[in-house]
Amino acid sequence: MQIPFTACPGLFYSTPAQDGLLYRLRIPGGIINCQQFQTIADIADNHGSGYIDITNRANIQIREIQQSINIEVLKKFQALGLASTNAKIDHIRNIMTNPTAGIDIEELIDIRPLVKDWEEYITAHSHLGELSAKFSVCFDSGGKVSVRYQPNDIILAAELNNSNVYLRLYLSYGEKGEPAKDTGIVFKPEKAITVLEALAETYLKHIDTKNRRKLRLREIINNITVKEYLHQVQENLNPGILKITKTPLRAFAPLREKTHIGIHSQRQTGLYYIGIVLPLGRLETSQIRGLANIAKRYGDNNIRLTPWQNLLLTDIPQNQISEVEQEITNLGLNSSPTDIKSFLVACSGKRGCAAAATETKDDALNLVKYLDSLMILDSSVNIHFSGCSKSCAQHTQADITLLGITTETPGYQVYVLGHLLYEYVTIAKIPILIPEMLAVYQKQRLNLQETFGQFIQRHSHQLNQLFKY
């Protein structure tokens, strides 16, 4: 079976890392049932090192595998619906959507059927495997827990227009790292797959399939202009499908608002979902099995993975919430929205990636231990440990970014909202420096409602004086 060349990890081919082979499972929409979750735990125990990592696209990575997973295991995955029936499209990025799709009290549309339809479409059309492995599509339901600002090539975001629900089209183009831009185009949800087909086919027309490196959609649009790209898309569609409108009327949830952590009511009367903090997206296999048992006994038999490397248990009856919380605690996990671990993001680090300069996960956990004994964070501060400039674990700007570098010894550059604050800080001094920075924020903010980002923007002209070190 011929698999397109890609450096991105997948399931039907192994990707080497310093700590062994790495396999990635695409989980469209991030929803996985208990049987699938337990099977993944078995694979991680039998082939890996007894843990998995949840990624920032709600994928699952199994790491430290010492020899390739055999064909019988892959067939078992396929039989359980964990692996695509078409290996040629397995490398394409996971389809992203709101982790609260179908249960969010504020959502405009249950987007899950569209995720399923698009996954089935790309599975049935092998030639789409010629697209860049980084080709990414996101559906946003317009709910409280938004994925609208997550980095994706194409975003279809629900909005109301004269009491009717439409999907607004956003495309990624311009400078690398810029958020997807509003095209001014809307269409009815039932036309979503037709529009995505035209967007993908137009993209494919501009790709040199013989070249090992496939151009990103952003690069294609930059080359031909967004106007020309959309003109070519329109040529592949029947008249009247796409409509030009004014800017969106609906505001979206802020990027860093962790509205999914903790206990929240669902749109279904008497039912709740619980957002659980995962330390840097990592789960031990014993925790996987425990969570699967909880979801089976108390919930809807499903676990929902989030792009923030956490997970949700859903459909929990109100009178059983305290029991579920205790079982979560017994697994060594919690659902506290003020847990420092819910604010931390880290890539795999030096052991798992040749490009990394530092052991990001170890350094992040050392910071957690220090903070837990020193202070209580009463507001969300997004802290991102990145082993190199590729920023794989979080593509969006963090409140505090620690970028691994190597001089004579490994250390970090420290940024606040993208502003370089310190050129080099040793690993040993990071657990001392970050609490001092957070203490400055807590002591000098205007009030409890002023976020770290707002505080930094207010002091943007004196950051080096504010955070003397």
Buried (B, 14 or more C-beta within 10 A) or exposed (E): EEBBEBEBBBBBBBBEBEBBBBBBBBBBBBBBBBBBBBBBBBBBBEBBBEBBBBBBBBBBBBBBBEEEBEEEBBEBBBEBEBBBEBBBBBBBBBBBBBBBBBBBEBBBBBBBBBBBEBBEBBBEBEEBBBBBBBBBBBBBBBBBBBBBBBBBBBBBBBBBBEEEBBBBBBBBBBEEEEBBBBBBBBBEBEBBBBBBBBBBBBBBEBBEEEEEEBBBBBBBBBEBEBEEBBEBBBEBBEEEBBEEBEEBEBEBBEBBEBBBBBBBEBBBEEBBBBBBBBBBBBBBBBBBBBBBBBBBEBBBBBBBBBBBBBBBBBBBEEEBBEBBBEBBEEBEBBBBBBBBBBBBBBBBBBBBBEEBBBBBBBBBBBBBEBBEEEEEBEBBBBBBBBBBEEBBBBBBBBBBBBBBBEEEEBBBBBBBBEEEBBEEBEBEBBBBBBBEBBEBBBEEBEEEEBBBBEBBEEBEEEBEEBBEE
